[in-house]
Amino acid sequence: MMEKEEKWLFALAIILLITDFLIVLVSNIIPQITLKDGNIILNLGDTFEEPGYYASRAYYDMTKQVLIEDNINTNKIGSYKVTYTIYYQGQAYQKIRYVTVLDQTPPTITLKGNTTVTVCPNKKYQEEGYESIDNYDGDLTKEVETEINKDFIQYSVKDHSGNFTSIKRFIKYEDNEAPIITLHEGNAYSLYIGESYKEPGFQAIDNCDGDITKKVIVNSNLDTNKKGTYEITYEVTDSSSKTTKESRKVVVLGPKPANGKVIYLTFDDGPSSSITPELLDILKEENVKATFFVLNHGSNLDYLIKREYDEGHTVALHGSSHNYKQIYSSTDAFFNDLSIIQNKVESITGEKPMIIRFPGGSSNTVSRFNPGIMSILTKEVNMKGYHYFDWNVGSGDAGEAHTPDEVYNNVIKNLGNKNNVVLMHDYAGNYKTLNAIKRIIRYGKNNGYTFERITMNTPEIHHRVAN
């Protein structure tokens, strides 16, 4: 019995030995392909870089004979194959590497506006907007979920691959701004002894409470029966206890002159950034009101029209284009041009201006290419409710005057015991007028003249129509 078992075990050992030998023999005969790193996972958009491989038969290097094929698209999620093939004796031997492309990049959320915002205590935050973009899914803005908390808003979104993003916008509920009080017609006012003070008006606007004009407290030490300088104060407090105070200086000049010596300073063709601001500074310093016949120079100078109005000057109309051939080609062309500048001034000041000056004056001859047009227009403007003003004192600053002295002399030599409507210009670069205006004002004050702005109650000064 023992002899049979020993023979059987010996036979089995021989079979196993032969099998191992055959395996080794076959493995050395059949080409073998070995892959470095095995299967690979890539992120969407990455570049596939071959990790390496080795091919051999019976210890003979056949790596250079390997053919590689793949269907990898790293811009698309999925599983792909890299096939390594070697041919030997008409037989193909292959190895496969699997490459998986995943989207592992979370979407982005971009907030419009600031990431930290200040909101009035009595108001809710008004969403400024946001945008979510995913590298694979594209626009995910509509899938963003928002959660409103006490001090922040949480914005969250998940793409179709399960990648998650969350950001916050922080909110501070506080009022950091005091109200703004705007004094109509500026912060300077003058009148003669015995005249009644007529409040030009004011408005108070708060960033949180809105219009709080009704809350303004007005105090004054004004005595219109006594010459001097007085102050009217305007004070308002918003719901956050922030207070603003403004004041208007009121000058009581003394008895009103009985001689009727009045100067109306008028400026055409502005505003300009080089002349008008300094001119307004001088008028403010001298407490003199003037009249500006404005042109349409574009929105970048609108702030000067607003300043003219806010500081108590009259903003009147000169035209939109100042193109004689265009505006005097017909009555419709004239009024179309006029309406452009009229609508603009009204949008800036809130007041519809009805005081005009014809480009070139009503006595111009540049319109004679259209015979009789000025005779028609001077009647039409009055019928439509406009008041038009020419001038009876010329400064010559748009013609023969070349220096401040010439401008000054042209004005003062033509002043008289009348309503003196002085024609000057605040076009860009007109420094001769800018440098003469203070001397003209001082001369007027020293010689018994008063300065006024043109209003709808001012007697109109007209030239003789020449067309």
LOVEXMI-82577 format. One line per 3 residues: number of its first residue (from 1); their letters; for each residue x, y, z of C-alpha. Coordinates in Angstrom, 1 decimal. Example, Ala and Ser with C-alpha at 12.3 -4.5 7.8 and 13.67 -1.06 7.14 Angstrom:
BEGIN
1) AS) 12.3 -4.5 7.8 | 13.7 -1.1 7.1
This chain:
BEGIN
1) MME) 0.0 0.0 0.0 | 2.8 2.4 0.8 | 4.6 1.7 -2.4
4) KEE) 1.5 2.7 -4.4 | 1.1 6.0 -2.6 | 4.8 6.9 -3.0
7) KWL) 4.5 6.2 -6.7 | 1.4 8.4 -7.0 | 3.1 11.3 -5.2
10) FAL) 6.2 10.9 -7.3 | 4.1 11.0 -10.5 | 2.3 14.1 -9.3
13) AII) 5.5 15.9 -8.6 | 6.8 15.1 -12.1 | 3.5 16.5 -13.6
16) LLI) 3.8 19.7 -11.6 | 7.5 20.1 -12.6 | 6.6 19.6 -16.3
19) TDF) 3.7 22.1 -16.0 | 6.0 24.8 -14.5 | 8.5 24.1 -17.2
22) LIV) 5.9 24.4 -19.9 | 4.6 27.7 -18.4 | 8.1 29.2 -18.4
25) LVS) 8.7 27.9 -21.9 | 5.5 29.4 -23.2 | 6.0 32.7 -21.4
28) NII) 9.4 33.0 -23.0 | 8.0 32.2 -26.4 | 4.8 34.4 -26.4
31) PQI) 5.4 38.2 -26.3 | 4.6 39.8 -23.0 | 3.5 43.5 -22.4
34) TLK) 3.9 45.1 -19.0 | 2.2 48.4 -18.2 | 3.6 50.9 -15.7
37) DGN) 1.1 52.3 -13.2 | -1.8 50.3 -14.4 | -5.2 52.0 -14.8
40) IIL) -5.3 55.8 -14.6 | -7.8 58.5 -13.4 | -7.7 61.9 -14.9
43) NLG) -9.4 65.2 -14.1 | -11.5 66.8 -16.8 | -9.3 68.8 -19.1
46) DTF) -6.1 67.2 -18.0 | -3.6 65.9 -20.6 | -3.0 62.1 -20.8
49) EEP) 0.7 61.4 -20.5 | 1.8 57.8 -21.1 | 3.2 56.4 -17.9
52) GYY) 5.3 53.8 -19.8 | 5.3 50.1 -20.8 | 7.6 47.3 -21.7
55) ASR) 7.3 44.4 -24.1 | 9.6 41.3 -24.4 | 9.8 37.7 -25.6
58) AYY) 12.2 35.2 -24.2 | 14.0 38.1 -22.6 | 14.3 39.9 -26.0
61) DMT) 13.1 43.6 -25.8 | 10.2 44.2 -28.2 | 9.0 47.5 -26.7
64) KQV) 9.6 49.4 -30.0 | 7.3 47.1 -31.8 | 4.3 47.9 -29.6
67) LIE) 1.4 49.8 -31.4 | -0.8 52.0 -29.2 | -4.3 53.0 -29.9
70) DNI) -6.7 55.0 -27.7 | -10.1 56.8 -27.8 | -9.3 59.2 -24.9
73) NTN) -11.2 62.5 -24.8 | -10.2 64.3 -21.7 | -12.8 67.0 -22.3
76) KIG) -15.6 64.5 -21.8 | -16.4 62.4 -18.8 | -16.2 58.7 -19.3
79) SYK) -14.1 55.5 -19.4 | -11.6 55.0 -22.2 | -9.2 52.4 -23.3
82) VTY) -5.5 52.5 -24.3 | -4.7 49.3 -26.3 | -1.1 48.2 -26.6
85) TIY) -0.7 45.6 -29.4 | 2.3 43.6 -30.6 | 2.3 41.2 -33.5
88) YQG) 4.3 38.0 -33.5 | 4.2 35.3 -36.1 | 0.8 36.6 -37.4
91) QAY) -0.7 36.7 -34.0 | -1.8 39.8 -32.1 | -1.0 40.1 -28.4
94) QKI) -2.6 42.9 -26.5 | -2.8 44.7 -23.1 | -5.4 47.2 -22.1
97) RYV) -5.0 50.2 -19.8 | -8.3 51.8 -18.6 | -8.3 55.6 -18.3
100) TVL) -11.2 57.2 -16.4 | -12.0 60.9 -17.0 | -13.8 62.5 -14.0
103) DQT) -15.1 66.0 -13.3 | -13.5 66.8 -10.0 | -13.6 70.6 -10.3
106) PPT) -16.3 72.4 -8.4 | -18.3 75.2 -10.1 | -17.6 78.8 -9.4
109) ITL) -20.0 81.4 -7.9 | -19.3 85.0 -8.7 | -21.1 87.7 -6.8
112) KGN) -22.1 91.0 -8.5 | -21.5 94.0 -6.3 | -19.5 93.7 -3.1
115) TTV) -19.0 90.6 -0.9 | -19.6 92.8 2.1 | -22.5 95.2 1.8
118) TVC) -24.0 97.8 4.1 | -27.8 98.0 4.3 | -30.0 100.5 6.0
121) PNK) -31.4 99.2 9.2 | -35.0 99.8 8.0 | -34.5 98.1 4.7
124) KYQ) -33.9 94.7 3.2 | -30.9 93.8 1.1 | -31.8 94.0 -2.6
127) EEG) -30.0 91.2 -4.4 | -27.3 92.6 -6.8 | -27.0 89.3 -8.6
130) YES) -24.6 86.4 -9.0 | -23.4 84.0 -11.6 | -22.4 80.3 -11.4
133) IDN) -20.2 78.7 -14.1 | -19.1 75.1 -14.2 | -16.2 73.9 -16.3
136) YDG) -18.3 71.0 -17.7 | -22.0 71.9 -17.2 | -21.6 75.5 -18.2
139) DLT) -24.0 78.1 -16.7 | -25.5 76.8 -13.5 | -26.8 80.2 -12.3
142) KEV) -30.4 79.0 -12.2 | -29.4 76.1 -10.0 | -27.9 78.3 -7.3
145) ETE) -29.7 78.1 -3.9 | -29.6 81.0 -1.6 | -30.1 81.0 2.2
148) INK) -30.7 84.3 4.0 | -29.3 84.4 7.5 | -29.0 87.3 9.9
151) DFI) -25.6 88.5 8.9 | -25.0 86.9 5.6 | -26.5 85.2 2.5
154) QYS) -25.2 81.8 1.6 | -25.0 80.9 -2.1 | -24.6 77.2 -2.9
157) VKD) -24.6 75.1 -6.0 | -23.7 71.5 -7.0 | -22.8 70.4 -10.5
160) HSG) -24.0 67.2 -12.2 | -20.8 65.4 -11.1 | -21.6 66.2 -7.4
163) NFT) -19.0 68.8 -7.0 | -20.2 71.4 -4.4 | -19.4 75.2 -4.0
166) SIK) -20.7 77.6 -1.4 | -19.8 81.2 -0.7 | -21.2 84.0 1.5
169) RFI) -22.1 87.7 1.1 | -21.9 89.4 4.4 | -24.4 92.1 5.4
172) KYE) -24.0 95.0 7.8 | -27.3 96.6 8.8 | -26.2 100.1 9.7
175) DNE) -26.6 103.7 8.5 | -23.3 105.5 7.9 | -24.6 108.5 6.0
178) API) -26.1 111.7 7.3 | -29.0 113.3 5.4 | -28.2 115.8 2.6
181) ITL) -29.9 119.2 2.6 | -30.0 121.1 -0.7 | -30.7 124.8 -0.6
184) HEG) -32.5 125.9 -3.8 | -30.9 128.9 -5.4 | -27.7 128.5 -3.4
187) NAY) -26.7 129.5 0.1 | -26.6 133.3 -0.5 | -29.5 135.7 -0.7
190) SLY) -29.7 139.5 -0.8 | -32.5 142.0 -0.4 | -33.1 145.6 0.4
193) IGE) -34.3 147.0 3.7 | -38.0 146.6 4.0 | -38.4 143.9 1.4
196) SYK) -39.9 140.6 2.3 | -37.7 137.5 2.4 | -39.0 134.9 0.0
199) EPG) -37.7 131.4 0.9 | -36.2 129.9 -2.3 | -36.9 126.4 -0.9
202) FQA) -34.9 123.4 0.3 | -35.0 119.7 0.2 | -33.6 117.0 2.6
205) IDN) -32.9 113.5 1.3 | -31.6 110.7 3.4 | -30.0 107.5 2.0
208) CDG) -32.2 105.3 4.3 | -35.3 107.4 5.0 | -35.7 109.0 1.6
211) DIT) -37.3 112.5 1.4 | -37.4 114.0 4.9 | -37.9 117.6 3.9
214) KKV) -40.9 117.8 6.3 | -38.5 117.1 9.2 | -36.3 120.1 8.5
217) IVN) -36.2 122.6 11.4 | -35.6 126.2 10.2 | -34.2 128.9 12.4
220) SNL) -33.3 132.5 11.5 | -32.1 135.7 13.0 | -33.1 137.7 10.0
223) DTN) -34.3 141.3 10.4 | -35.3 142.8 7.0 | -35.6 146.2 8.6
226) KKG) -31.9 146.5 9.5 | -28.9 146.5 7.3 | -26.6 143.6 7.9
229) TYE) -25.7 139.9 7.3 | -27.9 137.3 8.8 | -28.1 133.5 8.8
232) ITY) -31.0 131.1 8.2 | -30.2 127.5 9.4 | -31.7 124.3 8.2
235) EVT) -31.3 121.2 10.4 | -32.6 117.7 10.0 | -32.1 114.4 11.8
238) DSS) -32.7 111.0 10.3 | -34.1 107.8 12.0 | -30.5 106.8 12.9
241) SKT) -30.0 110.0 14.8 | -27.6 111.4 12.2 | -27.9 115.2 11.9
244) TKE) -27.1 117.6 9.1 | -27.1 121.3 9.2 | -26.9 123.9 6.4
247) SRK) -27.1 127.6 6.4 | -28.0 130.4 4.0 | -26.4 133.8 4.3
250) VVV) -28.9 136.6 3.9 | -27.5 140.1 3.2 | -29.8 143.1 3.9
253) LGP) -28.3 145.8 1.6 | -30.0 148.9 2.8 | -32.5 151.1 1.0
256) KPA) -33.3 150.2 -2.6 | -31.8 152.7 -5.0 | -34.4 155.0 -6.5
259) NGK) -32.3 155.7 -9.6 | -33.1 152.4 -11.4 | -29.4 151.8 -12.0
262) VIY) -29.5 148.0 -12.5 | -26.9 145.7 -14.1 | -27.9 142.3 -15.5
265) LTF) -24.7 140.3 -16.2 | -25.5 137.8 -18.9 | -23.1 135.1 -20.3
268) DDG) -23.6 133.3 -23.6 | -22.3 130.1 -25.1 | -21.4 128.2 -21.9
271) PSS) -20.9 126.3 -19.8 | -17.2 125.6 -20.1 | -14.9 123.7 -17.7
274) SIT) -12.2 126.3 -18.0 | -14.2 129.5 -17.4 | -17.6 128.8 -15.8
277) PEL) -16.4 127.3 -12.5 | -14.1 130.3 -11.7 | -16.7 132.7 -12.9
280) LDI) -19.2 131.2 -10.5 | -16.7 131.4 -7.7 | -16.3 135.1 -8.3
283) LKE) -20.1 135.8 -8.5 | -20.5 133.8 -5.2 | -17.8 135.8 -3.5
286) ENV) -19.3 139.1 -4.6 | -22.9 137.9 -3.8 | -24.0 138.8 -7.3
289) KAT) -26.6 136.9 -9.4 | -26.3 136.6 -13.2 | -28.0 135.0 -16.1
292) FFV) -26.5 132.2 -18.2 | -27.8 131.6 -21.8 | -26.5 128.0 -22.2
295) LNH) -25.7 125.8 -25.1 | -25.8 122.0 -25.3 | -22.2 121.0 -24.8
298) GSN) -22.8 117.4 -23.7 | -23.5 115.7 -20.5 | -20.0 116.1 -19.0
301) LDY) -20.8 119.7 -18.3 | -24.3 119.2 -16.9 | -23.0 119.7 -13.4
304) LIK) -22.2 123.3 -14.2 | -25.7 124.0 -15.3 | -26.9 122.4 -12.0
307) REY) -24.4 124.6 -10.1 | -25.6 127.7 -11.8 | -29.2 126.9 -10.9
310) DEG) -28.4 125.8 -7.3 | -26.5 129.0 -6.6 | -29.4 131.2 -7.5
313) HTV) -28.5 132.3 -11.1 | -31.0 132.2 -14.0 | -30.4 129.4 -16.4
316) ALH) -31.8 130.6 -19.8 | -31.7 129.2 -23.3 | -29.4 130.1 -26.1
319) GSS) -29.8 127.0 -28.3 | -28.7 123.5 -28.9 | -26.4 123.7 -31.9
322) HNY) -25.7 127.5 -32.5 | -25.6 126.5 -36.2 | -27.1 129.5 -38.0
325) KQI) -27.8 127.6 -41.3 | -29.6 124.9 -39.4 | -31.6 126.8 -36.8
328) YSS) -32.8 129.7 -39.0 | -33.7 127.4 -42.0 | -37.4 127.3 -40.8
331) TDA) -39.5 128.0 -37.7 | -39.8 124.3 -37.1 | -36.0 123.9 -37.2
334) FFN) -35.6 126.8 -34.7 | -38.1 125.4 -32.2 | -36.8 121.8 -32.5
337) DLS) -33.3 123.1 -31.7 | -34.7 125.2 -28.8 | -36.7 122.2 -27.4
340) IIQ) -33.5 120.1 -27.1 | -31.7 122.5 -24.8 | -35.0 123.4 -23.0
343) NKV) -35.7 119.7 -22.2 | -32.1 119.2 -21.1 | -32.1 122.1 -18.7
346) ESI) -35.4 121.0 -17.3 | -34.1 117.5 -16.7 | -31.1 119.0 -14.8
349) TGE) -32.9 121.7 -12.7 | -36.5 120.5 -12.6 | -37.6 123.9 -13.9
352) KPM) -38.8 124.5 -17.5 | -36.9 127.7 -18.7 | -38.8 130.2 -20.8
355) IIR) -36.2 132.9 -21.1 | -34.2 132.8 -24.4 | -31.6 134.7 -26.4
358) FPG) -31.5 134.2 -30.2 | -28.1 133.1 -31.4 | -26.6 136.2 -32.9
361) GSS) -29.4 138.3 -31.3 | -32.8 139.2 -32.8 | -31.0 141.8 -35.0
364) NTV) -28.7 139.3 -36.6 | -28.1 139.4 -40.4 | -26.6 135.8 -40.6
367) SRF) -30.2 134.6 -41.1 | -30.8 136.6 -44.3 | -30.3 133.4 -46.3
370) NPG) -34.0 132.8 -45.2 | -35.6 136.2 -45.7 | -38.0 137.4 -42.9
373) IMS) -37.3 134.5 -40.6 | -36.4 136.7 -37.6 | -39.5 138.8 -38.1
376) ILT) -41.5 135.6 -37.8 | -39.6 134.1 -34.9 | -39.7 137.1 -32.7
379) KEV) -43.4 137.0 -32.9 | -43.7 133.3 -32.5 | -41.6 133.0 -29.4
382) NMK) -43.8 135.6 -27.6 | -46.9 133.8 -28.7 | -45.5 130.6 -27.2
385) GYH) -44.9 132.3 -23.9 | -41.1 132.8 -24.2 | -39.3 136.1 -23.2
388) YFD) -36.4 136.9 -25.3 | -33.6 139.3 -24.4 | -31.0 141.0 -26.5
391) WNV) -28.6 143.5 -24.8 | -27.8 147.2 -24.5 | -24.3 147.0 -23.2
394) GSG) -21.7 145.0 -25.2 | -18.4 143.8 -23.8 | -16.9 143.0 -27.2
397) DAG) -15.4 139.8 -25.7 | -16.4 137.8 -28.7 | -15.0 140.3 -31.2
400) EAH) -12.9 143.4 -30.9 | -11.9 143.2 -27.3 | -8.7 141.2 -26.8
403) TPD) -7.7 142.1 -23.2 | -9.4 142.3 -19.8 | -8.9 146.1 -19.9
406) EVY) -10.8 146.3 -23.2 | -13.6 144.2 -21.9 | -13.8 146.3 -18.7
409) NNV) -13.8 149.6 -20.6 | -16.3 148.5 -23.1 | -18.8 147.6 -20.3
412) IKN) -18.4 150.6 -17.9 | -18.4 153.2 -20.7 | -21.9 152.0 -21.8
415) LGN) -23.5 151.7 -18.4 | -26.2 154.2 -17.6 | -29.3 155.0 -15.6
418) KNN) -31.3 152.1 -17.0 | -31.7 148.4 -17.0 | -28.2 147.5 -18.2
421) VVL) -28.2 144.1 -19.9 | -24.5 143.3 -20.4 | -23.5 140.8 -23.1
424) MHD) -20.5 138.6 -22.2 | -19.4 135.0 -22.8 | -18.2 132.1 -20.7
427) YAG) -17.0 130.0 -23.6 | -13.8 127.9 -23.1 | -10.6 129.9 -22.8
430) NYK) -12.3 133.4 -22.5 | -9.9 134.5 -19.8 | -10.2 138.2 -20.8
433) TLN) -13.8 138.3 -19.5 | -12.9 136.1 -16.4 | -10.1 138.5 -15.5
436) AIK) -12.3 141.6 -16.0 | -15.5 140.5 -14.2 | -14.5 141.3 -10.7
439) RII) -13.5 144.8 -11.6 | -16.8 145.3 -13.4 | -18.7 144.2 -10.4
442) RYG) -16.6 146.5 -8.1 | -17.2 149.4 -10.4 | -20.9 148.8 -10.4
445) KNN) -21.1 148.6 -6.6 | -19.0 151.7 -6.1 | -21.1 153.7 -8.5
448) GYT) -24.6 153.0 -7.1 | -25.6 150.1 -9.4 | -27.3 147.0 -8.2
451) FER) -27.0 143.5 -9.8 | -29.9 141.3 -10.6 | -30.6 138.2 -12.6
454) ITM) -33.1 138.2 -15.4 | -36.5 136.7 -14.5 | -39.9 136.5 -16.3
457) NTP) -40.7 139.9 -14.6 | -37.7 141.7 -16.0 | -38.5 144.2 -18.8
460) EIH) -37.3 142.7 -22.1 | -34.6 144.4 -24.0 | -35.0 144.0 -27.8
463) HRV) -33.0 145.1 -30.8 | -34.5 146.3 -34.0 | -35.1 143.2 -36.2
466) AN) -33.0 143.4 -39.3 | -34.5 140.4 -41.2
